[in-house]
Amino acid sequence: MGAGEAIILGLVQGLTEFLPISSSAHLRIVGDLMGSDPGAAFTAITQLGTETAVLLYFRRDIARIVGAWWRALRGAHGSDWRSRAGMPAGAPADHDALMAWFIALGTVPIVVLGLAFQDSIEGVFRNLWLVALTLAGFALVLGWADRRSRRERTLEQLTARHAVQFGLWQALALVPGVSRSGGTITGGLLMGYTREAAARYSFLLAIPAVFGSGLFQLASSLDEFGTAGTPGLAPTLIATVVAFFVGYLVIIAFLKIVSTFSYAPFVWYRLGLAALVVLLLLTGTLDAVPQA
């Protein structure tokens, strides 16, 4: 992989990571069109760039949440377990402290399922027939959820049960084509959360999962960079940096869009992309199974 290809893949990652259209599917498709599938490790590592953009954009929210969690844990609201969790008896709940626990709770499903299905994630799940199916299928689910949702709940109304459900929806993104943000946003809409609340929580919930996955892949792939069939370390870093800058701009635009418009354009885009993938597979332009 050369620098030009790395920049293109970084642009793709940055443009698609936060939109409900699946960045992993786009990297899989674009990578194949350029010669070979860049692989699950490359995808996970470039996501470190876009997730760093999340840290920058939500830095005040993150600092407030972590600070509230630490104060509650140290006993600022009381010494019993409920107070340390941010739910003191006879006093208002500390929503920021609770948010930290909810993010941790919602991260459990993707960690457990990611480890359990690691081989499938790096292999069979990257079959483009499956990607096309999930792109189209989840487009219909997202569209239905957006039309049917009451869109009344805010993040202050998040509960432990909903945190786990958000986490299960996020875990569906282990299959390319589902989309991490698309999964969590769809789940949030079906649970009655507003579009903006579901989108903001999807960003926060992704932080530990994406950083954990990316750092794990980076540590386990250091001795493989540059070997036959794998992107080199330099192109991977170039793509990651490009993804960071582009991703930051996309966050700003996306949060403005979802507070005003429906998800219908993303639904139609997903359906169109699924149809294009099928056409390219039938004509032999794309290989269904990742090629080294």
BALUMTOR-580936 format. One record per residue: residue number from 1; residue in three letters; z, x, y of N, C-alpha, C, O, CB in turn. Coordinates in steps of 0.2 Angstrom, whole numbers. Last residue first. Glycine has a CB too. Example, Ala and Ser with C-alpha at 12.3 -4.5 7.8 and 13.67 -1.06 7.14 Angstrom:
% residues 2
R   nr  rest    nup  neast  nnorth   caup  caeast  canorth    cup  ceast  cnorth    oup  oeast  onorth   cbup  cbeast  cbnorth
R    2   ser     35     64     -11     36      68       -5     39     64       0     40     67       6     29      70       -3
R    1   ala     39     66     -28     39      62      -22     39     66     -16     42     71     -17     45      57      -22
***
This chain:
% residues 292
R   nr  rest    nup  neast  nnorth   caup  caeast  canorth    cup  ceast  cnorth    oup  oeast  onorth   cbup  cbeast  cbnorth
R  292   ala     -1    -29     -59      2     -22      -57     -3    -19     -52     -2    -13     -49      4     -18      -62
R  291   gln     -2    -46     -55     -6     -40      -58     -2    -34     -55     -1    -33     -49    -13     -40      -56
R  290   pro      5    -61     -60      5     -55      -56      2    -49     -59      3    -48     -65     12     -54      -54
R  289   val     -6    -74     -65     -1     -69      -67     -1    -63     -63     -6    -60     -62     -1     -68      -75
R  288   ala    -17    -79     -58    -11     -83      -59     -5    -79     -61      0    -80     -58    -12     -88      -64
R  287   asp    -27    -71     -46    -24     -71      -53    -18    -75     -54    -13    -73     -50    -23     -64      -55
R  286   leu    -40    -78     -36    -33     -76      -37    -31    -76     -44    -34    -79     -48    -28     -81      -33
R  285   thr    -53    -81     -39    -51     -76      -33    -44    -74     -33    -43    -68     -31    -52     -80      -26
R  284   gly    -56    -90     -48    -55     -83      -50    -54    -78     -45    -53    -72     -46    -61     -80      -54
R  283   thr    -58   -103     -45    -64     -99      -44    -63    -91     -46    -67    -87     -45    -66     -99      -37
R  282   leu    -45   -107     -48    -51    -110      -52    -57   -106     -51    -61   -105     -56    -52    -117      -50
R  281   leu    -38   -101     -38    -36     -99      -45    -42   -101     -49    -45    -98     -54    -30    -103      -48
R  280   leu    -43   -107     -27    -44     -99      -28    -42    -97     -35    -45    -93     -37    -39     -96      -23
R  279   leu    -38   -120     -29    -46    -118      -28    -47   -111     -30    -52   -109     -33    -48    -120      -21
R  278   val    -24   -118     -29    -28    -121      -35    -35   -119     -35    -38   -117     -40    -27    -128      -35
R  277   val    -23   -114     -15    -21    -109      -21    -25   -112     -27    -27   -107     -31    -13    -109      -22
R  276   leu    -27   -126      -9    -31    -119       -8    -29   -114     -14    -34   -111     -16    -29    -116       -1
R  275   ala    -17   -134     -12    -24    -136      -14    -28   -130     -14    -32   -128     -18    -27    -141      -10
R  274   ala     -6   -128      -6     -6    -129      -13    -13   -130     -16    -15   -127     -21     -2    -135      -15
R  273   leu    -10   -129       7     -9    -123        4    -10   -123      -3    -13   -119      -7     -3    -119        7
R  272   gly     -9   -143       9    -15    -140       10    -15   -133       7    -20   -131       3    -17    -139       17
R  271   leu      5   -145       7      0    -148        2     -7   -145       3    -10   -144      -2     -1    -156        4
R  270   arg     10   -138      17     11    -136       11      6   -139       6      4   -135       1     18    -138        9
R  269   tyr      5   -145      28      3    -138       27      4   -136      20      0   -132      17      7    -133       32
R  268   trp     11   -157      27      4    -157       26      1   -150      25     -3   -148      21      0    -160       32
R  267   val     24   -153      29     22    -156       23     15   -155      22     13   -154      16     25    -163       23
R  266   phe     23   -148      42     25    -143       37     23   -146      30     21   -143      25     32    -141       37
R  265   pro     21   -160      50     16    -154       49     17   -149      44     12   -146      41     16    -150       56
R  264   ala     33   -167      47     27    -169       44     21   -163      44     18   -163      39     24    -175       48
R  263   tyr     46   -166      52     43    -160       47     36   -162      44     34   -158      40     48    -159       41
R  262   ser     46   -171      69     47    -172       62     45   -166      58     42   -161      61     44    -178       59
R  261   phe     53   -164      84     48    -166       80     50   -167      73     55   -164      71     41    -162       81
R  260   thr     65   -159      90     60    -164       94     56   -167      89     54   -173      90     57    -160       99
R  259   ser     72   -150      84     76    -155       88     72   -160      91     74   -165      94     80    -151       93
R  258   val     62   -142      78     66    -147       74     70   -152      78     72   -157      75     70    -144       68
R  257   ile     58   -134      89     54    -139       86     57   -144      82     56   -150      83     49    -135       81
R  256   lys     69   -126      92     67    -130       97     62   -136      94     63   -142      96     63    -127      102
R  255   leu     70   -119      80     76    -123       82     74   -128      87     76   -134      88     81    -119       84
R  254   phe     58   -112      80     59    -117       75     64   -122      77     64   -128      76     60    -114       68
R  253   ala     58   -103      91     54    -108       91     55   -114      86     55   -120      88     47    -106       90
R  252   ile     69    -94      86     69     -98       93     65   -104      93     67   -109      95     67     -93       99
R  251   ile     63    -90      74     70     -94       74     70    -98      81     72   -104      81     76     -89       74
R  250   val     52    -83      78     51     -89       75     58    -93      75     57    -99      75     49     -87       67
R  249   leu     58    -71      84     54     -76       88     53    -83      85     53    -88      88     47     -73       90
R  248   tyr     63    -66      73     68     -67       78     64    -73      83     67    -77      85     70     -61       82
R  247   gly     52    -63      65     57     -68       63     61    -70      68     63    -76      68     61     -65       57
R  246   val     46    -52      72     43     -58       71     47    -64      69     47    -70      72     37     -58       66
R  245   phe     56    -42      70     54     -44       76     51    -51      76     52    -55      81     49     -39       79
R  244   phe     57    -42      55     63     -43       60     61    -46      66     63    -51      69     67     -36       60
R  243   ala     44    -39      51     47     -45       49     53    -47      53     54    -53      55     49     -45       41
R  242   val     44    -26      55     39     -31       58     42    -38      57     42    -42      61     32     -30       55
R  241   val     53    -20      46     54     -20       53     50    -25      57     52    -28      61     52     -13       56
R  240   thr     47    -22      34     54     -25       35     55    -25      43     58    -30      45     59     -21       32
R  239   ala     36    -15      34     35     -22       33     42    -26      35     42    -31      38     33     -24       26
R  238   ile     41     -2      35     37      -5       40     37    -12      40     37    -16      45     30      -2       39
R  237   leu     48     -2      22     52      -1       28     48     -4      34     50     -7      39     54       6       30
R  236   thr     36     -2      14     42      -7       13     46     -8      19     47    -13      22     46      -6        7
R  235   pro     30     10      17     27       3       19     32     -3      18     31     -7      22     21       2       14
R  234   ala     40     19      13     38      19       20     35     12      21     37      9      26     33      24       21
R  233   leu     41     17      -1     47      16        3     45     15      10     47     10      13     52      21        2
R  232   gly     26      9      -9     31      14       -7     36     12      -2     36      7       0     26      20       -4
R  231   pro     25     -4     -21     24      -2      -14     29      4     -13     34      5     -16     26      -7       -9
R  230   thr     19     -1     -38     24      -3      -33     23      0     -26     20      5     -25     31      -1      -36
R  229   gly      9      4     -46     10      -3      -46     15     -5     -41     16    -11     -41     11      -5      -53
R  228   ala     17     20     -49     11      16      -50     13      8     -50     17      6     -54      8      17      -57
R  227   thr     29     23     -36     27      24      -43     21     19     -44     20     14     -40     32      22      -48
R  226   gly     34     19     -24     29      24      -24     26     25     -31     21     29     -32     31      31      -21
R  225   phe     51     17     -30     46      16      -24     41     22     -25     42     28     -26     50      17      -18
R  224   glu     60     19     -39     54      16      -42     48     16     -36     43     15     -37     54       9      -44
R  223   asp     72     22     -35     69      27      -39     62     25     -41     58     29     -45     73      29      -45
R  222   leu     76     11     -28     75      17      -25     71     22     -29     67     26     -26     82      20      -23
R  221   ser     80     -1     -34     73       1      -34     71      7     -31     65      9     -30     69      -5      -31
R  220   ser     93     -4     -33     90      -4      -40     83     -1     -40     80      0     -45     91     -10      -43
R  219   ala     95     -5     -19     98       0      -23     95      1     -30     95      7     -33    106      -2      -24
R  218   leu     86    -16     -16     85      -9      -13     89     -4     -17     86      2     -19     88      -9       -6
R  217   gln     92    -26     -23     85     -24      -25     84    -17     -22     80    -13     -26     80     -29      -23
R  216   phe    104    -27     -16    104     -26      -23     97    -23     -26     97    -18     -29    106     -32      -27
R  215   leu    100    -30      -3    103     -24       -5    103    -22     -12    103    -16     -14    110     -24       -2
R  214   gly     94    -43      -6     90     -37       -3     93    -31      -5     90    -26      -7     89     -38        4
R  213   ser    105    -50     -11     99     -49      -15     95    -43     -13     93    -39     -17     94     -56      -15
R  212   gly    113    -50       0    116     -48       -6    110    -46     -11    110    -41     -14    120     -53      -10
R  211   phe    106    -55      10    108     -48       11    110    -46       4    109    -40       2    114     -48       16
R  210   val    104    -68       5     98     -64        6    100    -56       7     97    -52       4     94     -66       13
R  209   ala    117    -73       4    113     -73       -2    107    -68      -1    105    -64      -5    110     -80       -3
R  208   pro    123    -72      17    126     -68       11    121    -67       5    121    -62       2    132     -71        9
R  207   ile    113    -80      24    115     -73       26    118    -69      20    115    -64      18    120     -73       32
R  206   ala    110    -93      22    106     -88       19    109    -81      19    107    -77      16     99     -89       21
R  205   leu    119   -101      29    120    -100       22    116    -95      19    118    -92      14    119    -107       19
R  204   leu    113   -100      42    120     -97       41    121    -96      33    124    -91      31    125    -101       44
R  203   phe    101   -107      40    101    -100       42    108    -96      41    108    -91      38    100    -100       50
R  202   ser    106   -119      36    102    -116       31    101   -108      33    101   -104      29     95    -119       31
R  201   tyr    112   -123      48    117    -122       42    112   -118      37    115   -113      33    120    -128       39
R  200   arg    101   -126      56    106    -121       58    110   -119      52    112   -113      51    111    -123       63
R  199   ala     95   -137      48     92    -130       50     97   -125      51     96   -119      48     87    -131       55
R  198   ala    105   -147      49    103    -144       42     99   -137      43    100   -133      39     98    -149       39
R  197   ala    106   -149      63    112    -146       59    110   -143      52    112   -138      50    116    -152       58
R  196   glu     93   -153      66     95    -147       68    101   -144      65    102   -138      64     97    -148       76
R  195   arg     92   -165      58     87    -160       57     90   -153      59     90   -148      56     80    -161       60
R  194   thr    108   -171      53    103    -171       57     98   -165      56    100   -160      52    105    -170       65
R  193   tyr    112   -177      36    113    -172       42    107   -172      46    102   -174      44    115    -165       39
R  192   gly    111   -184      24    112    -188       31    113   -183      37    115   -186      42    118    -192       30
R  191   met    108   -179      13    115    -180       13    116   -183      20    122   -184      22    119    -173       12
R  190   leu     94   -177      15     96    -182       10    104   -183      10    106   -189       8     94    -179        3
R  189   leu     95   -166      24     93    -172       26     95   -178      21     96   -183      24     85    -172       27
R  188   gly    100   -156      15    104    -158       21    102   -165      24    106   -169      25    104    -153       27
R  187   gly     90   -154       6     96    -157        4    100   -159      10    104   -164       9    100    -151        1
R  186   thr     80   -149      16     79    -156       12     85   -159       9     87   -165      10     74    -154        6
R  185   ile     86   -138      20     85    -143       25     84   -150      21     86   -155      23     79    -141       29
R  184   thr     87   -130       8     93    -132       11     92   -138      16     96   -142      17     96    -126       14
R  183   gly     73   -130       5     77    -132        0     84   -135       3     86   -140       2     79    -127       -5
R  182   gly     67   -123      16     65    -130       14     70   -133      10     71   -139      10     58    -129       11
R  181   ser     74   -111      16     75    -116       22     73   -123      20     76   -128      21     72    -114       28
R  180   arg     68   -107       4     75    -107        5     77   -112      10     81   -116       9     77    -100        7
R  179   ser     55   -113      -5     57    -111        1     64   -112       2     67   -118       1     53    -116        7
R  178   val     46   -116     -17     51    -121      -15     53   -120      -7     53   -124      -3     57    -120      -19
R  177   gly     38   -105     -19     35    -111      -17     40   -116     -15     38   -121     -11     31    -113      -23
R  176   pro     47    -96     -31     43     -96      -26     39   -102     -25     36   -105     -30     38     -90      -26
R  175   val     63   -100     -36     56    -101      -38     52   -101     -32     52   -105     -27     55    -108      -42
R  174   leu     74    -99     -28     73     -94      -33     66    -94     -36     63    -89     -38     78     -94      -38
R  173   ala     76   -111     -22     71    -106      -19     70   -100     -23     66    -96     -21     74    -104      -12
R  172   leu     86   -117     -27     80    -119      -30     74   -114     -27     69   -114     -30     78    -126      -28
R  171   ala     97   -114     -20     96    -110      -26     89   -112     -29     86   -108     -33    101    -111      -32
R  170   gln     98   -123     -10     96    -116       -9     94   -113     -15     89   -109     -14    101    -113       -5
R  169   trp    104   -134     -18     97    -134      -15     94   -128     -13     88   -126     -14     97    -139       -9
R  168   leu    116   -128     -20    112    -129      -26    105   -130     -24    100   -128     -27    114    -136      -30
R  167   gly    121   -127      -7    120    -121      -11    116   -122     -17    112   -118     -19    127    -118      -14
R  166   phe    123   -141      -4    118    -136        0    116   -130      -4    111   -128      -4    121    -134        7
R  165   gln    133   -143     -13    126    -147      -14    121   -143     -10    115   -142     -12    126    -154      -12
R  164   val    143   -136      -8    141    -134      -15    134   -137     -16    129   -134     -18    146    -137      -20
R  163   ala    145   -143       4    143    -136        4    140   -134      -3    136   -130      -3    150    -132        6
R  162   his    148   -156       0    142    -155        3    140   -147       3    134   -146       2    141    -158       10
R  161   arg    161   -153      -4    156    -155       -9    149   -154      -6    145   -153     -10    158    -163      -10
R  160   ala    167   -148       8    167    -144        2    161   -146      -3    157   -142      -5    173    -143       -1
R  159   thr    158   -155      22    163    -155       17    162   -150      12    157   -147      11    164    -162       14
R  158   leu    154   -156      39    152    -153       33    159   -153      28    164   -152      31    150    -146       34
R  157   gln    155   -161      52    157    -166       46    155   -163      39    156   -167      34    153    -172       47
R  156   glu    151   -152      60    158    -153       60    160   -157      55    166   -158      53    160    -155       67
R  155   leu    137   -153      59    140    -148       55    148   -148      55    151   -146      50    138    -141       57
R  154   thr    134   -171      58    134    -164       62    137   -159      57    140   -161      52    137    -164       69
R  153   arg    125   -185      52    130    -180       52    129   -174      56    123   -171      56    131    -178       44
R  152   glu    113   -192      54    119    -194       58    124   -188      58    128   -188      63    122    -200       56
R  151   arg    101   -195      47    101    -190       52    107   -191      57    106   -192      63     95    -189       56
R  150   arg     96   -203      36    100    -206       42    100   -201      48    101   -204      54    107    -209       40
R  149   ser     80   -200      29     87    -198       31     90   -202      37     86   -204      41     87    -190       33
R  148   arg     67   -204      26     73    -208       23     80   -206      26     84   -210      26     73    -208       16
R  147   arg     59   -194      31     58    -201       33     64   -205      31     66   -210      35     52    -204       29
R  146   asp     64   -182      25     63    -183       32     63   -190      35     65   -192      40     58    -179       35
R  145   ala     62   -185      11     69    -184       14     69   -185      22     73   -188      25     72    -178       12
R  144   trp     48   -186      11     52    -192        9     59   -191      12     61   -196      15     52    -193        1
R  143   gly     45   -172      14     42    -178       18     46   -184      17     48   -188      22     35    -179       16
R  142   leu     52   -165       3     53    -164       10     51   -170      15     55   -172      19     50    -158       13
R  141   val     44   -170      -8     52    -171       -7     54   -171       0     58   -175       2     55    -167      -12
R  140   leu     31   -166      -5     33    -173       -5     40   -175      -5     42   -179      -1     30    -176      -12
R  139   ala     34   -152      -5     31    -155        1     33   -163       1     35   -165       6     24    -154        2
R  138   phe     37   -150     -18     43    -150      -13     40   -152      -7     44   -154      -2     45    -143      -13
R  137   gly     24   -151     -24     30    -156      -26     35   -156     -21     38   -161     -19     33    -153      -33
R  136   ala     17   -141     -18     15    -148      -17     21   -152     -19     22   -157     -15      9    -150      -22
R  135   leu     24   -129     -22     22    -130      -15     21   -138     -13     23   -141      -9     16    -126      -13
R  134   thr     25   -131     -35     31    -131      -31     30   -132     -24     33   -136     -21     36    -125      -32
R  133   leu     12   -129     -39     15    -135      -41     21   -136     -36     23   -142     -34     17    -135      -48
R  132   ala      9   -116     -34      5    -122      -32      9   -128     -33      9   -133     -29     -2    -122      -35
R  131   val     18   -109     -43     19    -109      -35     15   -115     -32     18   -118     -28     16    -102      -33
R  130   leu     12   -111     -55     19    -114      -54     20   -114     -46     23   -119     -44     25    -110      -57
R  129   trp      1   -104     -53      0    -111      -55      7   -115     -54      7   -120     -51     -2    -112      -62
R  128   leu      6    -91     -51      3     -95      -45      2   -102     -47      2   -107     -42     -3     -92      -43
R  127   asn     21    -85     -57     14     -88      -59     12    -92     -53     15    -97     -51     15     -91      -66
R  126   arg     33    -81     -54     28     -79      -49     21    -81     -51     16    -79     -48     29     -72      -48
R  125   phe     41    -85     -65     42     -89      -59     36    -87     -54     35    -91     -49     49     -88      -56
R  124   val     39    -74     -74     36     -81      -75     36    -85     -69     31    -89     -68     39     -84      -81
R  123   gly     46    -62     -65     41     -63      -69     37    -70     -69     33    -71     -65     42     -61      -76
R  122   glu     57    -62     -57     53     -57      -56     47    -57     -61     42    -53     -60     57     -50      -58
R  121   ile     63    -74     -62     62     -73      -55     57    -68     -54     52    -69     -50     68     -72      -51
R  120   ser     66    -70     -76     61     -75      -74     59    -75     -67     53    -76     -65     64     -82      -76
R  119   asp     76    -60     -74     69     -59      -77     64    -64     -75     58    -62     -74     70     -58      -84
R  118   gln     86    -68     -68     83     -63      -64     76    -61     -67     71    -60     -63     87     -56      -64
R  117   phe     94    -79     -71     87     -80      -72     83    -74     -68     77    -75     -66     84     -86      -69
R  116   ala    107    -75     -68    106     -78      -75     98    -78     -76     96    -77     -82    108     -85      -75
R  115   leu    107    -71     -55    108     -66      -60    106    -69     -67    104    -65     -71    116     -64      -60
R  114   gly    104    -83     -49     99     -78      -48    101    -72     -53     96    -69     -55    101     -75      -41
R  113   leu    114    -92     -53    108     -93      -55    103    -87     -54     99    -86     -59    105     -99      -52
R  112   val    125    -85     -45    125     -86      -52    118    -87     -55    117    -84     -60    130     -92      -54
R  111   val    119    -85     -32    121     -79      -35    122    -80     -43    119    -76     -46    128     -77      -33
R  110   ile    117    -99     -30    111     -94      -30    113    -88     -33    109    -84     -36    109     -93      -23
R  109   pro    131   -104     -31    125    -106      -35    120   -101     -35    117   -100     -41    123    -113      -33
R  108   val    138    -97     -20    140     -96      -27    134    -98     -32    132    -94     -36    146    -100      -29
R  107   thr    136   -101      -7    133     -95      -10    133    -94     -17    129    -91     -20    135     -89       -6
R  106   gly    145   -111      -4    138    -113       -5    134   -107      -8    128   -108     -10    135    -115        1
R  105   leu    157   -104      -2    156    -109       -8    149   -110      -9    147   -111     -15    160    -115       -6
R  104   ala    154    -97       9    155     -93        3    154    -98      -3    152    -96      -8    163     -90        3
R  103   ile    152   -108      18    147    -103       17    148    -99      10    143    -98       6    146     -98       23
R  102   phe    165   -113      17    160    -117       15    153   -113      14    150   -114       9    158    -122       20
R  101   trp    173   -103      23    174    -104       16    168   -108      13    166   -107       8    180    -108       16
R  100   ala    167   -103      36    167     -97       33    168    -98      25    164    -96      21    172     -92       35
R   99   met    170   -116      40    163    -115       39    163   -108      35    158   -108      31    160    -114       46
R   98   leu    184   -116      42    181    -119       36    174   -117      35    172   -117      29    182    -127       37
R   97   ala    184   -109      54    187    -106       48    185   -109      42    183   -106      37    195    -106       48
R   96   asp    178   -119      62    175    -112       61    178   -109      55    174   -106      51    176    -108       67
R   95   his    187   -130      61    180    -130       58    177   -124      57    173   -123      53    176    -135       63
R   94   asp    202   -133      58    199    -127       61    192   -127      58    191   -124      53    202    -120       60
R   93   ala    208   -150      60    205    -144       56    202   -139      60    199   -140      65    200    -147       50
R   92   pro    222   -154      69    215    -154       68    213   -148      64    216   -143      64    211    -154       75
R   91   ala    238   -157      60    234    -154       65    226   -155      64    224   -155      58    236    -147       66
R   90   gly    244   -161      48    246    -164       54    243   -161      60    245   -162      66    253    -163       55
R   89   ala    241   -146      40    244    -153       39    246   -155      46    250   -151      50    249    -154       34
R   88   pro    226   -136      42    234    -137       43    236   -145      43    232   -149      46    236    -134       50
R   87   met    214   -130      36    216    -137       36    223   -138      37    226   -141      32    213    -140       30
R   86   gly    211   -117      34    209    -120       40    210   -127      41    207   -131      45    202    -118       41
R   85   ala    217   -110      24    210    -112       23    207   -115      29    201   -116      30    210    -117       17
R   84   arg    230   -109      29    226    -103       28    219   -104      27    214   -100      29    229     -98       23
R   83   ser    234   -122      27    233    -119       34    229   -113      34    225   -112      38    240    -118       36
R   82   arg    233   -123      13    229    -127       17    228   -125      24    223   -125      27    232    -134       17
R   81   trp    243   -114       9    236    -112        7    232   -117      12    226   -114      13    235    -113        0
R   80   asp    255   -110      22    253    -113       16    246   -112      15    242   -111      20    255    -121       16
R   79   ser    258   -105      35    258    -100       29    256   -103      22    255   -100      18    265     -97       28
R   78   gly    248   -108      50    254    -109       45    253   -105      39    248   -102      38    254    -117       43
R   77   his    238   -104      58    240    -111       58    246   -113      53    248   -119      53    233    -115       55
R   76   ala    238    -90      56    239     -93       63    240   -100      63    243   -103      68    232     -91       66
R   75   gly    237    -83      44    243     -88       45    244    -90      52    249    -92      54    249     -84       43
R   74   arg    227    -76      40    233     -72       42    239    -76      44    244    -74      45    231     -67       48
R   73   leu    217    -85      39    219     -82       33    226    -78      34    230    -78      30    214     -77       31
R   72   ala    215    -88      53    218     -93       48    221    -90      42    226    -92      40    213     -99       46
R   71   arg    209    -76      57    216     -79       60    219    -84      56    225    -84      55    214     -82       67
R   70   trp    198    -76      49    203     -71       49    209    -73      51    215    -71      49    200     -64       52
R   69   trp    191    -88      54    193     -87       47    198    -82      46    203    -83      42    186     -85       42
R   68   ala    189    -84      67    193     -90       66    195    -90      58    201    -91      57    189     -97       67
R   67   gly    180    -73      66    187     -72       69    191    -78      67    197    -77      66    185     -72       76
R   66   val    169    -79      59    173     -74       56    180    -73      59    185    -72      55    169     -67       56
R   65   ile    165    -88      69    167     -90       62    171    -85      59    176    -87      56    161     -92       58
R   64   arg    162    -80      80    167     -85       81    170    -87      74    176    -88      73    164     -91       85
R   63   ala    152    -72      75    158     -68       77    164    -74      78    170    -72      76    157     -65       84
R   62   ile    142    -82      72    145     -78       67    152    -75      69    157    -75      65    140     -72       64
R   61   asp    140    -86      85    142     -91       80    146    -87      75    151    -89      72    137     -95       78
R   60   arg    135    -74      91    141     -77       94    144    -82      89    150    -82      88    139     -81      100
R   59   arg    124    -71      83    129     -66       83    135    -70      86    141    -68      83    127     -60       87
R   58   phe    112    -77      79    118     -81       78    124    -77      79    129    -79      76    118     -85       72
R   57   tyr    102    -67      82    102     -73       85    108    -77      85    110    -80      90     96     -78       82
R   56   leu    107    -57      73    106     -56       80    106    -62      84    110    -63      89    100     -52       82
R   55   leu    106    -63      60    112     -60       63    112    -59      70    117    -60      74    114     -53       59
R   54   val     93    -66      60     97     -71       60    104    -69      63    107    -72      67     98     -74       53
R   53   ala     87    -53      59     86     -57       65     90    -63      66     92    -65      71     78     -59       65
R   52   thr     92    -50      47     95     -46       52     93    -50      59     97    -50      63     92     -39       52
R   51   glu     83    -58      40     90     -60       40     94    -56      45     99    -58      48     93     -59       33
R   50   thr     71    -51      41     71     -57       44     79    -60      45     81    -63      49     67     -62       40
R   49   gly     75    -39      34     72     -39       41     73    -45      44     76    -46      50     65     -36       41
R   48   leu     77    -43      21     83     -40       25     81    -40      33     85    -41      37     84     -33       23
R   47   gln     65    -47      17     69     -52       19     75    -50      23     79    -53      27     72     -57       13
R   46   thr     61    -35      11     58     -37       18     62    -43      21     62    -44      27     51     -39       17
R   45   ile     68    -36      -1     70     -31        4     67    -33      11     70    -32      16     67     -24        2
R   44   ala     62    -46      -8     69     -47       -6     71    -42      -1     75    -43       3     73     -45      -13
R   43   thr     48    -42      -9     50     -48       -5     57    -48      -3     59    -50       2     48     -54      -10
R   42   phe     50    -30     -17     47     -30      -10     49    -36      -6     51    -35       0     40     -29      -10
R   41   ala     55    -37     -28     59     -32      -25     57    -31     -18     61    -31     -13     59     -25      -29
R   40   ala     44    -45     -33     50     -48      -31     55    -43     -27     58    -45     -22     54     -51      -37
R   39   gly     28    -39     -27     34     -39      -31     40    -43     -28     40    -43     -22     35     -32      -33
R   38   pro     15    -39     -22     20     -34      -20     26    -34     -24     30    -29     -23     21     -35      -12
R   37   asp      1    -41     -32      7     -44      -30     12    -39     -28     13    -34     -32     10     -48      -36
R   36   ser    -14    -33     -25     -9     -34      -30     -3    -38     -27     -2    -37     -21     -7     -27      -33
R   35   gly    -25    -36     -16    -26     -32      -21    -21    -32     -27    -22    -31     -32    -26     -25      -19
R   34   met    -24    -46      -6    -25     -39       -4    -26    -34      -9    -27    -28      -8    -20     -37        1
R   33   leu    -21    -57     -13    -28     -57      -10    -30    -50      -8    -35    -48      -7    -28     -62       -4
R   32   asp     -8    -54     -17    -13     -54      -22    -20    -54     -19    -25    -50     -22    -13     -60      -26
R   31   gly     -2    -55      -5     -2     -49       -8     -7    -48     -13    -11    -43     -14      5     -47      -11
R   30   val     -4    -69      -2     -7     -64        2     -7    -57      -1    -13    -53      -1     -3     -63        9
R   29   ile      4    -74     -13     -3     -76      -12     -7    -70      -8    -12    -68     -10     -4     -83       -8
R   28   arg     17    -68     -11     14     -68      -17      6    -69     -17      2    -65     -20     17     -73      -22
R   27   leu     20    -72       2     19     -65        1     15    -64      -6     11    -59      -7     26     -61        0
R   26   his     20    -86       1     15     -83        5     14    -75       3      8    -73       3     17     -84       12
R   25   ala     31    -87      -8     25     -89      -10     19    -86      -6     14    -84      -9     24     -97      -10
R   24   ser     41    -82       0     40     -78       -6     33    -81      -9     29    -77     -12     45     -80      -11
R   23   ser     42    -91      11     39     -85       12     37    -81       6     32    -77       6     45     -81       16
R   22   ser     40   -108      12     41    -103        7     38    -96       8     31    -95       8     38    -105        0
R   21   ile     41   -118      21     34    -117       18     34   -111      13     29   -110      10     29    -116       23
R   20   pro     50   -121      32     50    -124       26     44   -124      22     41   -129      19     53    -131       26
R   19   leu     53   -105      41     49    -112       41     50   -114      33     50   -110      29     42    -111       43
R   18   phe     58    -93      39     62     -98       42     59   -105      42     63   -110      43     65     -96       49
R   17   glu     47    -85      34     54     -85       31     58    -91      33     62    -94      29     58     -79       33
R   16   thr     35    -84      40     36     -90       35     43    -90      33     45    -95      30     32     -89       30
R   15   leu     34    -74      49     32     -80       51     34    -86      47     35    -92      49     24     -80       51
R   14   gly     39    -63      42     42     -65       48     40    -72      50     45    -76      52     41     -60       53
R   13   gln     30    -62      31     37     -63       30     40    -66      36     44    -71      35     40     -57       28
R   12   val     18    -59      39     18     -65       34     26    -67      33     28    -73      33     15     -64       28
R   11   leu     21    -47      44     20     -53       49     20    -59      45     23    -64      47     13     -52       51
R   10   gly     23    -39      33     28     -40       37     27    -46      42     32    -50      43     30     -34       41
R    9   leu      9    -40      28     15     -43       24     21    -44      28     25    -49      27     16     -39       18
R    8   ile      4    -32      39      1     -39       37      7    -43      34      8    -49      35     -5     -39       34
R    7   ile     10    -20      38     11     -24       44      9    -31      43     12    -36      45      7     -21       49
R    6   ala      6    -16      25     13     -17       26     14    -22      32     18    -26      32     16     -11       27
R    5   glu     -8    -14      27     -6     -20       23      1    -21      24      3    -27      23     -7     -18       16
R    4   gly     -7     -3      36    -10     -10       38     -8    -15      34     -6    -21      36    -17      -9       38
R    3   ala     -1      7      28      3       4       34      0     -3      36      4     -7      38      3       9       40
R    2   gly     -5      3      11     -5       7       17     -1      3      22      2     -2      22    -12       8       19
R    1   met      0      4      -6      0       0        0      0      4       6      4      9       7      6      -5        0
***
